[in-house]
Amino acid sequence: LTPRLFWDNVDHLLEPGLRPEECRHRVAEIVAASAEPKQLRGKIHPDFINLLTGHTTEPTAIGSTGLHLCSLECLSKPGSRLFDLVVDCGSPMADTRVLQPALTGSHWLRLVVDLDDRRGLEKVLGVALQAIGDALRLGGQVCVACDTGTNVSAAVAAAALAGLFQGPGYTYCNPADPGSCEETAKPVTKATLRHALLFATSFLPCAAVDRALMKQLNRFFCSPSAYATTRVEKTDVG
C-alpha cells in the first residue's frame, strides 16, 4: 500500500469501528485494484523521473483537492492542460511571460519569491492563499508552479492544505457552504504544516521543501505580526 493509495482511500480505511481483519481485506482489495496494467510494465514512471532529476515533468494532482504541482518548464510543453489559476512562484530572475501564451484562458498570478530573502515567501503567501481560496470556492483547478515544481510550490501547497482544508482526507472548507466546514476552525500549527507537507509529498515524492521555507510557513501562521509587504503581479492570460 503506497502513501498515495492510502490517502486516496483514507476514509475507507479509517472507517470508525472497522475491525483489523476487515481493514486488511480492504487494503488487499485496494492494492489489487490498482495493479499496473501490462502495457505499462517496464516503462519508466514519471514519479521515478522526478526523483532522479529533482524536477516535475508533468502537473501532479494532490489527490482530489483541486491543487496541482509542477515546474514552470513543464507548463510550456505543447498540449499542457489548462488550469483556472496558475500560481507562479518562480524566482525573481525567471521570465515566465514566454510561458503564458501556452496557457491562454488561464488566470496567471505571478509572485516574486526570492529565496535569498529570509521572508521572500512569507511576503506573498497571503496573496497566494487568497487567490487559491477564491479559485477553489468556484470549483476551479489550481496549479502551483516554481522553478523545479518541488520546493517553493510544495511549500505554498502545504500552506493551502493546512489553511484551507480540513480533516485527515483534506476536504476543502468552502465559506459559501457552511456545511463543508467544521463549527470551530482549528488553528494551524507546526504539526499541521508537517502533516500537510507529508500529504502533498505522498503524491509527489520528489517534493523537498527546504528548512528556510518551513520556517517562513511557521512564522506566517503562528506570528501574524511578522507579515511583510506583498509584491505581486497579476495577469489574465488570453
C-alpha positions in Angstrom: 0.0 0.0 0.0 1.7 3.2 -1.2 1.2 6.6 0.5 -0.8 7.8 -2.5 -3.2 4.8 -2.3 -3.6 5.3 1.4 -4.5 9.0 1.1 -6.8 8.3 -1.8 -8.7 5.8 0.3 -8.2 7.2 3.8 -11.8 7.5 4.8 -12.5 3.9 3.6 -9.5 2.5 5.5 -10.0 4.5 8.7 -13.8 4.0 9.0 -14.8 4.2 12.7 -15.3 0.7 14.2 -13.6 -1.1 11.4 -12.1 -4.4 12.6 -8.4 -5.2 11.9 -9.2 -8.2 9.7 -11.7 -6.2 7.6 -9.1 -3.4 7.3 -6.5 -5.8 5.9 -9.1 -7.1 3.5 -9.8 -3.6 2.2 -6.1 -2.9 1.8 -5.7 -6.1 -0.3 -8.7 -5.0 -2.5 -7.3 -1.5 -3.0 -3.8 -2.8 -3.9 -5.3 -5.4 -6.3 -7.5 -2.8 -8.0 -4.5 -0.5 -8.6 -2.3 -3.2 -10.2 -0.3 -1.7 -13.0 -1.6 -2.5 -16.5 0.5 -4.9 -18.5 1.1 -2.3 -21.3 2.8 0.0 -18.7 5.1 -2.6 -17.2 8.8 -1.9 -17.9 8.2 1.7 -18.7 9.8 4.5 -16.5 7.1 6.0 -14.3 7.1 9.9 -14.2 7.5 9.8 -10.4 10.8 8.0 -10.9 12.0 10.6 -13.4 11.0 13.3 -10.9 13.1 11.7 -8.2 16.1 11.4 -10.5 16.0 15.0 -11.8 14.5 16.8 -8.9 12.1 18.5 -11.3 8.5 17.7 -12.1 7.9 16.5 -15.7 4.1 17.0 -15.7 1.5 18.5 -13.4 0.8 16.3 -10.4 -2.6 16.4 -8.7 -2.6 16.4 -4.9 -5.4 13.9 -4.5 -8.9 15.3 -5.2 -8.1 18.7 -3.6 -8.0 20.6 -6.9 -4.4 21.5 -6.3 -1.6 20.6 -8.7 2.2 20.9 -8.6 4.6 21.3 -11.4 7.7 23.1 -12.7 7.4 26.2 -14.8 9.2 24.4 -17.6 6.5 21.7 -17.8 3.8 24.3 -18.3 5.4 25.4 -21.6 5.0 21.9 -23.2 2.6 21.8 -26.1 -0.7 20.4 -25.1 -0.3 21.4 -21.4 -3.6 21.2 -19.6 -5.4 24.4 -18.7 -6.0 25.5 -15.1 -8.4 28.0 -13.7 -5.5 29.5 -11.8 -1.7 29.2 -12.2 0.2 30.5 -9.2 3.7 31.2 -10.5 6.2 31.1 -7.6 9.3 31.3 -9.8 12.5 33.0 -8.8 12.8 36.8 -9.5 15.1 36.0 -12.5 12.5 33.7 -14.1 10.8 35.4 -17.1 7.5 33.5 -17.2 5.9 35.8 -19.7 7.1 33.5 -22.5 5.1 30.6 -20.9 1.8 32.4 -20.6 0.7 32.1 -24.3 0.8 28.3 -23.9 -1.9 28.6 -21.2 -4.3 31.0 -22.9 -7.5 31.2 -20.9 -5.9 30.6 -17.5 -5.6 33.3 -14.8 -1.9 33.7 -14.0 -0.8 35.0 -10.6 2.9 36.0 -10.7 4.5 36.0 -7.3 8.0 37.3 -6.7 9.6 34.7 -4.4 13.3 35.5 -3.7 14.9 32.5 -1.9 17.8 34.8 -0.8 15.2 36.9 1.2 14.6 35.2 4.5 11.0 36.4 4.2 10.6 36.1 0.5 7.7 33.6 0.6 6.2 35.0 3.7 5.7 38.3 2.0 3.4 36.9 -0.7 1.9 33.9 0.9 -1.3 35.8 2.0 -2.0 36.8 -1.6 -1.4 33.3 -2.8 -3.8 31.7 -0.3 -6.5 34.3 -1.1 -6.2 33.6 -4.8 -6.2 29.8 -4.3 -9.2 30.0 -2.0 -11.1 32.1 -4.5 -10.5 29.7 -7.3 -11.3 26.6 -5.2 -14.5 28.2 -4.0 -15.7 28.4 -7.6 -14.8 24.7 -8.1 -11.6 25.6 -10.1 -8.4 23.7 -10.6 -5.2 25.4 -9.3 -1.6 24.7 -10.4 1.2 26.0 -8.2 4.4 26.2 -10.1 8.0 27.1 -9.3 11.4 26.7 -11.0 11.6 23.0 -10.0 8.0 22.2 -9.0 9.3 20.6 -5.8 10.3 23.4 -3.4 8.5 26.7 -3.3 5.4 25.3 -5.0 5.3 22.5 -2.5 5.6 24.9 0.4 2.6 27.0 -1.0 0.6 23.9 -1.5 1.3 22.7 2.1 0.2 26.1 3.4 -3.0 25.9 1.3 -3.8 22.4 2.6 -3.2 23.5 6.2 -5.1 26.8 5.9 -8.0 26.0 3.6 -8.8 22.3 4.1 -10.0 20.2 7.0 -9.9 16.6 8.2 -7.4 13.7 7.6 -8.5 13.5 4.0 -8.2 17.2 3.4 -11.7 18.3 2.5 -12.0 21.9 1.2 -13.8 24.2 3.6 -15.9 26.4 1.3 -17.0 29.6 3.1 -20.1 29.7 0.8 -21.2 26.3 2.0 -21.3 26.3 5.8 -21.9 22.5 5.8 -18.4 21.9 4.4 -16.7 23.5 7.4 -16.3 22.4 11.0 -18.1 24.6 13.5 -14.8 25.5 15.2 -11.8 26.2 13.0 -8.7 24.6 14.3 -5.5 26.8 14.4 -2.7 25.9 12.0 0.3 24.6 14.0 3.8 23.3 13.1 2.4 19.8 13.3 -0.5 20.7 11.0 2.0 22.1 8.4 4.2 19.0 8.7 1.2 16.7 8.1 0.1 18.8 5.1 3.5 18.6 3.6 3.5 14.8 4.1 0.2 14.6 2.4 1.5 16.6 -0.6 4.7 14.6 -0.9 2.7 11.3 -0.9 1.6 12.4 -4.4 4.9 14.0 -5.4 7.7 12.0 -3.7 10.4 14.3 -5.1 9.0 17.3 -3.3 11.6 18.7 -0.9 10.8 21.9 0.9 13.9 23.4 2.5 14.2 24.3 6.1 14.2 28.1 5.5 10.8 27.9 3.7 9.3 25.8 6.5 10.4 28.5 9.0 8.6 31.1 6.9 5.4 29.0 6.9 5.6 28.6 10.7 6.0 32.4 11.1 3.2 33.1 8.7 0.7 31.1 10.6 2.0 31.4 14.2 3.2 35.1 14.2 0.7 37.3 12.3 2.6 40.4 13.3 5.5 39.2 11.2 3.6 39.6 7.9 5.5 41.8 5.5 4.7 43.8 2.4 3.5 41.9 -0.6 4.9 42.2 -4.1 2.7 40.6 -6.7 1.9 40.9 -10.4 -1.4 39.7 -11.7 -2.0 38.7 -15.3 -5.1 37.4 -17.2 -3.9 35.1 -20.0 -6.0 35.1 -23.0 
